[in-house]
Amino acid sequence: MLRESFETLLDSKCTPSYYCFMLTKLHEIKGFFPGLTLFSLLIILLTGFYSPAESNSGSALPRIGFSAPLFSLPDGENRSISLHDYEGSVVILNFWASWCPPCRAEMPAFQEVYDFHRDDGVIILGVNTTYQDDAESARQFAIERGVQFPVLYDFDNSVSRMYQIQALPTTFFIDRRGVIRNVIYGGPLNEALLKVEVEKLLKEMP
């Protein structure tokens, strides 16, 4: 019964955002160590042996009030997109997966804010955590939802690890100087909240 319940949890993906953290970790461990039993995965998670948040030596940590770590990732056309390309813009950096219901639920709000503020110098970068997702499923979801902002694919966990992603969704708000001004863990975020965060940064002098 316990084994069946655990398998159901793993297959059900993410439901309420309060256990997205645990499910995100289970999917990561399952991807890195496919030979482990389900019970072993759970023990590793609960004991803290598996620590994907450990940063690469010498890399900048993503902290409020500090510069956002620079990165480049491919988009759906395999073009390399860099955070540095949007220097001088207000950037919303959203980490998501196609199996995560809060991520899916908040995507229309991100698109609305992008449509409303794109001419004001606002860019949204949707970083799909492809190392624990399926790239084709992510692409299909973005198409179905009419996502127009850049969707980037983190195939090897490099950027998610750089940004210390512990749960999905996670959203960073970066000002025109490239400084992280706020981080919101979990979701779904609504359009009103996103506009408040963005408009605070837009009002600041470049």
N, C-alpha and C positions, 0 to 999 in steps of 0.2 A: 504493500500500500504506500509506504514512504517513497519507494523507488518510483512508483507510478506518479505520485504527486509531484515529485521533483522533475520528472520528465515532462509532465504537463506544464509546470512553471517555465521550464526552459523553452518548450515549443510555443508557449503562448505569447512569447515576446514580452513587451512591457505594457502594463495596464496603468494603474494610478502612478503618478510620478513619484510617490513616496518610496516605492521600491525599485525605481528605475536604476538607482545606483547599484543595487545588488544584481539585477538582471544584466546590466551592462558589463559588470565584472565577470559574470558567468559566461557570457558570450565571448568575451575576450579570452578567458582561460580556455574555453572549449576550442577556440580557433588556434591558439598557440600550442596546446597540448591535447590533440585529438585522441590520443591513446589512453588517456586517463579515464577511469570510471566516473560516473556521475557523483558518487559519494566522495571520491577523492577531490573532485572539483570543489565540492561544497566545503570540505575540510580546509583546502588551501585558501579559499575565500575567507572563511571564518577565522582562521589563525593568522591571517595577514601575511602568509608566506609569499603570495603573489602580490607584487607591488608595481603596477603599471605607471603609477604617478612618479616614480623615481626619474629625475631629470637626467639628461645626458650631461656629462661632465663639461663644465664651462659654458653651458647654455643659460640664457637669461630666463629667470622665472617670471611668469605672467602675474604681476601684482598691480593692484590699483595704485595709480600715481606714478607708475614706471612705464617705460616704453614697451609697446607690444613687440614680442619677438617676431622678427621677419621670417617669412617663409615663401616658398613657391610650390604650387600644386597644379596638376593638370585639370582642365575642365572637360566637359563632355565631348569636345572636339579634339582632345589631347593637346590643347594649347596650354603653355605654361603661364599661369597667372600668379603674380607676386603681390603680396601685401604692399610692398614698396611702390607698386604701380599707382596706388591710390593715396599717395602722400598729399596732404592738403585737403583731403576729404574727411567727412565724418563716416566712420566705418562701423557697421554692425557685423560681428563675426559670430555666426551661429553654427554650433556643432550638433549634428542630428543623424538619425538613422531611419530608414524606411520602415523598420519594424516597431518603432517607438511611437505609440499613440499620442503622447503630448507633443512630440515633434511634428507629427502629421497634422494635429489639430491647430497648431499655431502657424503653420506655413501660410495660410491665406492672409493672416494679419501682417506678416513680413512683406508679402507681395503688395498689400494695400499701402503700407508705409513707403515702400520703394516707389510705387507709382506716384504717391503724393509728394515725395521729397527728392526724387532723383535729380530734378533740375536745380535743386538747392545745394548740390554737392554731397549727397548722401549715397553711399554704396553699401549694399548688403552682400556678404560673402557667405554662402551656405556650404559649410565643410561637412561633406558626408563621411562618416567614419567607416569607410569601405572595408577596412581590415576586419570588421565585425558585421558587415552588411553584404549585400549583393549589388554590384554596380548597376546591373541592368534593372533591378527592381527600383533602385534609387532614381535612375533616369526616367523610368516609366512614371513613377510617382510625380516627379517634377513636371513632366509633360502634362499629365492629367490635371495637375493643379494650376497649370498655366504660369509656372515660375519663370520670371524674366530676368532675375538677377543671377549673377554667376554662381553656379554650383560646382564645387571643387571636390576632388576625390582623393581621400587620404588612404591609399592602398596599404601602406606599410606602417601605419600608426605613428609616423614621425612627427606630424604636426599635432595630433591629439596628445601625444606624450609631451611634446614641447609645451603645450598649453595646460598640461596637468589635468586632462579631462577625467573626472571621476563619475560623472552621471550625465545622462542625456535627457532633454536638451541642456546645453550650456551656452550662454550668450554673453559676449564681450562687447562693450561700447567703447570705441576708440575715437579720441578727438582728432582735430586737424593736425596736431603736432605729433600724432602717433602714440599718444599716451593712453593707457587703459584707464577709463574713468569710472566704470562700473562693471560688475559681473553678476549675472543672474543665473542661478542654478535651478534647473527644473522648469516646468511649464505646465500647461501651455500659456504663453504670454499673449495678451490681447493688444489690439491696435492702439487703444488709448495709452496704455503703459509705454509701448514702444515710441509713440509720438512724444510723450513727455520726456523720455530719455534723449531722444534725438534732438528735439527742439531746444533743450538746455544747452547742448553742445553747439547747435547752430547759432545761438545768440552770442556766443563768445567770439571775441576778435580772433581772426586767423593768426 
